[in-house]
Amino acid sequence: MTDGHDWGETLDDFEARRTEAHAMGGAKKLDARREAGRLDARGRIAALLDDGSFVEIGTLAGGAAPADALVAGVGEVDGRPVAIGAEDFTTMGGSIGPAASRKRYRIADIARRERVPLVMLLEGAGHRPPMPGDPGGGGPGDLQAQGRLSGYVPMVCGVMGASAGHGAITAPLCDWSVMTGDAAIFTAGPPVVQASLGEDVTKQDLGGPTVAVASGVVHNVAADDASLLADIRTYLSFFGSSAWERPPWFDTGDVDRRRLDDLLEVVPREGNKAYDMRQAMSRVVDGGGFFQIQPDFGPSIVCALARVGGHAVGVVANQPAVIAGSIDVDAADKAAHFVQVCDSFHLPLVFMTDNPGVLAGTASERAGILRAGARMFTAQTRARTVKIQVTMRKAYGFGSCVMAMNGYDEQTLSYAFPGATMGAMGSQGAGNAVGADDDTRAALREAELESSYRSAAGLGFDELIDPRDLRNAILDGLTLSARRRAGAAEPVARIGITP
């Protein structure tokens, strides 16, 4: 750069530096990605954000490493601002240097101050070893900044390649994470594992979707980059920009009341017959569509984002097609997290209950079902968002408590289908527990079949409803709560220790 006063020379130099930063890891590496059908970091940001909305920060950060291997800034998704960072694998493997650490802190800080979502797109090797000229000592803690955002703004993570170490910790810190089928996420990659433990593993064996989804580290899997970015846009559409906003209403074209005449064909009358709860949900929600969260983790509970009457809701539903809808450890952990996310951002919760209880047995007890069940119960009983609950066919023991069946647990409205069975346990289990004779067993069964009417007689539910009126009953709850949901929104204060 010259010492002259010619703006032309100054701007030429400035543009050359920006061009070098935009070149990332060089034409050869970028071409190889394109040939493989993969987007680079800038391409990923451009595909996610509204056209022309990206405003970059820290373009020249990092000195010799273009943008210090992290493209970061702000932009818009569906016209609403977000803060975003994308690791650039073409530059030093997407590793994190001091400038990138500061940028990661900065976008989290912007998200906090401006009350906008934070989106992180990962494909990097974690912290790189100190390079000549790097500043020493501590700096702003990006993970601390992200951790402090929890419950204040939506945080979303996309894992779009191999993600290791410091960067990978971002995924479990976020409200929701999604990865592509060829991505992997781990504490340390195969070379480190080989050197420290002598294990010879591939990236996929160490942290591919079969590992990351099964462990609960990552919630969803997308087919490719484009699908992942589309899923992020869909997810964010259900939420306000922060805990100071309500979820946006959206005209789905299916916002009116209607009777679900075919629901009786989907939900068998007999409580011990399996069916796919997602088919029942599709009848209830607008347009039959919903966005399922963690479909392959704890599948005996379905957690999904949907709209009913144009209102964004979180649905927590037992899945009788999987272990009869019994709630196991993974299902309870999934539901607890989902309930807290919905509560934090003021999404009404719709509980669709149909379960024989929490899962019994030695394996379940050793896995900690009581702790996990208590965690789910604590999440739902602390929730201060609108809660609408319906018991469809059955709910026994603690399985009813965790699914918000008690109408005196801050529900807006609580319903049950006629003929729903409930109690401490099913009549067969009760008969076995007390060594009942045939007459007593018959009496227990008769009492079980009448339990919905006995509960209604004592106002155990606000109302018994015809199953075909389920959508309308949920809309009644949303209408009843409309003024509360239209009021000023604030972050949810959480007091107490989660089990």
N, C-alpha and C positions, 0 to 999 in steps of 0.2 A: 504494500500500500504506500502511495506517495505522500510526501509532506505538503503537496500543493493544495491549492484552494479550488481546484476544478471539480465541480460536482460530477461531471461525466466520468472522470477517473474513479472517484469515490464510489459511485453507483455501479460502475462496471465491476469493481473489485467486490462490492457487496453481492452483486448478482452471481458472480463466479463462486463465491462461498456458498450461497444458497443452492446453486445448481449442484455443487459437489455434495452437499448434504442430502439433496433430493435423490441423488444417484444411489444412495444407500450402499449396498455391498458391491455395486458395479453391474454393468450391463450383462456380463456372463451369468452371474448368479440370478439376476432378475429374469433373464430369458429362460433359464433352466426351470424356474418356478412356473412361468407361463406355459412352457411346453408340458409340464406335469399337471396342468390344469389347476394350479394353486395361485391364490392371490398373495401379493406381498403386503407388508404392513400398511402402506399408504392405500393400496387397492382395497384392503379390508375396511379401512375407515371410510373410504369413499363409497363403498357398497352399502355400508350400514347407515350412514348419515344422509340427510336430505341433500340433494344436489347443490353444490356450491356453498354449503353452510359451514364447512370446516375452517376454523381459525386456529392455526398451529401456534404452540408456544415452545420455546427451547429448540428451534430449528438448528441453531449453531452451537448448541451445548455439546460438550464432549470433545471438542478439539479435533484430533485426528480421527476419531470414530464418528462417522456421520450421525448427527442427532443423538449420539451416544447410545445407538441401537434401540431407542424408544421414540416412536412418533407419538406426540401427545398434543392435546389441545381441547377445544370445545367445539360443539356443533349442535345440530338439531336432528331429532328423530320425530317425524310427524309434526314438525313445527314447534317442538318443545326442546329447550336446551338440555344438553348432557355434557359431562366432562368425560374424556376418553383417552386411553393410552393403549398403544399396540406395540408389542415387542417386535423388533426387526431382526429376524433370524439371519438375514443375509449379511448383517454387520456384526462381526465377532460373535456369531451364534446367538444373537439376541441377549447376550450377557449384560449384567447390570453394573455400570460404573458409577462413580460419585455423582456425575451430572444427571444420569438417569434416575438415581435415587432421589435427587432433589426434584426432578420433574414428576416422579410418581407422588412425592409428597405434595407438590404444588397442585396437581389436578384434584387430589383428594381434598386439599384445602379449599380450592375453588368450589368443589361440589358442596362442601360444608357451608361455606359462606353464602353462596348463591342459591343453596337449597335445590340442587339439581342432581339427577342420577349420575352414578359413576359406572362406567363400562371399561373393563380391562380385557384386552385380547392377548393371550399368552402364547408364545413360542420362543422360549429362551432357556439359557443354561444356568440361570441364577447368577449370583455375584461372581464377577471375574476377579482374578488376583490383581493386587495393586499394580498399576502401570507407572513407568517413569513420568514424573510431573503431576501425578494425581495428588490432590490434597489429602493430608492425613487427618486423623482425629475423627470425632463423631460429626454427624450432620443431622438434619431433620429426619425423623423416623417415619418412613412411608407406611409401614405396616401399622404403626400406632395411629397414624392419621386415618388409615382405612378402618381400623378397629373402632375408632371413635365415631365413625359414620353410621355404625349399625343401628338400625331403627329410626334413623333420621332421614336418610335418602335411600332409594333403591340402589342396591349394588349388584352388578351382573358381571359374570366372568365367562369368557369364551376361551376354551383351550383348543388351539388350532394347529398344534404340532407337539413336539416334545417340550415339556415344561418341567424345570427342576428347581430344587432349592428354594431360595428366597421368593422368587416369582411365583412358584407353585403354591405357596401358602396363601396367596390371594384367593384361590378358588374356595377353600372352606371358610374364608372370612366373608365371602359374598352371600347375599340372600339366595341367589340362584346361579348355578353354573351349568354349562353345556360344553360338550366336546365333540369333535369329529371322530368318525370311526377309526381313522388312522393316527389319531393323536395319542399322547401318553403323558401322564403326570406323576411325579414321584419326588421324594425327598432328595434323593441323589440318583444319578444315572448309572447305567451298567458299568462304565469304567470304575467309578468310585466303589460300587458294590463288589466288583471283582477284586479290587485292590484291598478293600477293608475286610470283606467277609469270605472271599474265595468263591462266591456264587457267580456262575456264568449264565446270565439271563439277557433276554432281549428287552428292548424298550416296551414292547407290547406286553410281555410277560410280567414286567415290573409295574407298569402303570397304565396299560391300555384300558379300553372301556370295560372289559370283563372284570378288571380289578377295581378301577376307580368307581364304577357304578355299584358294584357289590359292596364296597366299603362305605358307600354314602358320601365320598369326597366330591363326586360329580353327580349332578341330578339327572341330566338328560343327555342323549346322544343324537347328533345330527349326521346326515349322510355326507355332507361336504361343506366347504366354506360358505357357499351361498345359502344353504339351508340353515346353517348355524346362525348367520347374521339375520336371516328372516325370522328365526325363532326369537332372537333377542328383541327385535322390533315388536313382535307379537306380545312377548312377555311384558315389555314396558308399557304397552297400550292399556293394560288393565290397571295401572297404578297412577296416582298423582305423582308430581315431580318430587315431592318430599312429604314428610309427616305433617307438614303445615298445610297440606292440600288434600282435598277429597278425590277419590277416583273419578275420572271423567265419565259422564254419561255418553252413550253412543247409540245412535239410531240403527239398530240391526235389521230393521225391516220386519221384525217379529217381536214387537214389544207389547202386544195386546194379551188379554186374558183368553184362555182357551181350555177346553176340556181334553184330557188325555185318554181318549176312549180305548186306544190300543195298549195302554199301560197294563191292563189286566192280562194281556197276552204275554207280556214281558216278565212280569213278576208272578211266579206261581203262588197259589194260595197256601200250599203246604210249606211249612217253615223249614223242612229239611231238604227241599229240592233246590239245587243250584241254579243260578242264572247269572248273567253278566250285568253287574250294576251299571256299567257304562251305557248299556242299552236303555236302562231306565233314565239315567241322567240325560241322554240325548233327547228324550221326549220332553224333559222339563225345561231345558235351557233354550235360549233364543237360537233359532236356526239349526238346532241339533248339534252345535259345535262347542267344543271346550278344549282347553290347553292343559294336558295332563302333566303333572310334575312328578318326577321320579317314578315313571311307570314300571320300571324293572327292579325297584328296590321296595321291599315290604309290600308286595302287590296285594295283600289281603285288605289293604285300605287304598282307596282311590283318592288322590288329592288333585284338584283341578281348578283352573281359573276359567270362568265362564261369565256369561251375561244373562240376566233374567229381567225382561222388561227394559233392556238397555242399560241396566245397572251392573257394574262389575261385582262379582261375588267370588268367594273361595268356597269350593265344595269339598267336604270331607265325608266320604261314603265308604261303608264296609263293602267288601267284594265277596259275595257268597260263592263265586266261582273258584276262589282260592282258599284252601283249608276252611271251607264253609263260612268264611268271613271272620274267623277267629283273629284276634289282634295279637300278632307276635312282636318281638322286640323291634325289628326293623320297621314294621308298620307304625308302631307307636312313636318311635323316634322321628320318622318322617312326618307324621301328622303333627307332632309337637312343634317341630320347626316351622311347618307350613302355617299352623295356626298363629304362631308368633309373628310371622311375616305379614299375614293378612291383618292381624290386629294392629301392628305397627303402622300400617298405611291405610287403615280405616276401611278395608273391604269387609262387607257383611259376610258372615260365615253361615253356610247352609250345611247342617249335619243330616245325612241320610243313613239312618241306623238300621242294621240288619245283621246281628252277630250273636253267636252263642257264648260270648265272653272273651276274656283274654286267654291266650293259648296256654293250656296246662301241660304237664309232663316234665320229666327230668331234664330234657334238653332245653326246654323253654325256661325252666327255673335257673339252670346253670348259666343261661345267657343273660339273666337279669330281667325277666319279664315284669316283676314287681316294680323295679326301679323305672323301667321304660314306661310302664303303665302309669306310674305316679307322675312321671315327667309330662306325659300327654295330658293327664287330668289337670295338672297344675297349669299348663299352657291354656287349656280351654276355660278353666274356672277363673283365671286371672284376666282373660280377654274382656275388653270393654267395648269392643265393636258390637254391632248388631249380630245377634245369634238367633237363627231360626232352625228349629230341630223337628224332625219327623221320625218316629219309630215305625218302620214299614211292616216287618213280620215278627221280629223277635229281638230281645236285648236282655242279656242275663248278667247278673253280678257286676263286677267292676267294668265289664264291657259296656254297660249302660252309662256308667258315670263318666267314662272318658269320652263318650260320644254325646255329652251334654243333654242326656235324657231328662234329668231332673229339671222340671219347669220352674223351680225356685232358685236357679243358678244363673240369674241375669239374662235369661232368654227374652227376646222380644215376643216370640210366640213359640209354643211347643205343641206338636201334633202327634197323633198316632193313627194308624189304620185300624179299623175294626178287626178283631180277631188276633191282633198282635199279642204275642206271649212274652211274659217277662217275669222277673223274680230273681231270687238269689242264685238259682240254677234251674235247669229244665226238670220236668217232672220225673223223667227216667233217672237222672242223676240223684234227685232228691229221694226217690224210692230206694235206690241202692244204698244211699248214705244212711238211711234209718232202718234198713232191712224190712221194708214194708211188705205186707202180704198183698194178694191180688186186689182185694177190695180197697185197700188204702192206695194202691197204685192207681186204680181207676179214679178214686176221688181226687188224687193229686193231678191227674191228667185233666179231669173236668175243671178243676180250679184253674189250671194253667190256661185252658181254652177260654175261660171267662175273665182272664186277668185284665184285658184291655177295658172291659166294662166296669170291673171293680175299681181300676185306677181312675177311670173317668168319673165314677161316682164320688171319689175323694179328691177330684181335681188334680190328679196326678199329671194330666195333660190339660192344656187349655181347651182342646177340642179333639174329638175323633172325627176324621174326615174320610170321605169316599176317596180311594186312591186316584180316581180320575180327576179329582180336584186339586191334586198336589201342586201343580204349577200355580194355580190361582191362589192357593193358601200361602205359598211363598211370596207371591206378589202382594198379598194382603200384609204380610210382615214388612215388606219393603215400603209399602205405602204408609203403614203405621209409623215407621221409623224415619220418614222422609224429612221431617223438621230437624230431628237430631242429626241426621246425616248432612243436612244443609248448613248446619252451624259451623262456627269457626273450628278449624282443626288444629290440634297441637300434638306433639309427640306423646306417646304413651309412657307414663311413669311406671317403672317396674320395681316393685319392692318385694323382696323375698329371695330365697335361694332355690334355683331350679334343681329338682332331684337328678 
